[in-house]
């Protein structure tokens, strides 16, 4: 039996992946590389493959999950932008999805082009750089 806080954290992780799955399916096609990325991120958050597979199979319509803290929102955006690049093709539908996400997260839309430019140049931020980018985003895009 899991406790209340463990259940809450499990829900947080699943909701995080649901957002990524919604992005991956935004262009109407779940590319195998996007699916691999979803499993990789699920593993990073301690989800079992069967849990990730269940989320991928689900056709249940879910609302976009909005994390509580700035850092959680930024970490979600990091994973979302990684998903955009997972299949090597940046689709307009994926950019539109990102813009909807940032709007619901309370950011200015310009944060999408800022992040896309950074990742497009092949400069995937390391943890220290990402910490600095979180702070910059808070100053410039809220």
Beta strands, then each sheet from edge to edge (+ up, - down):
end
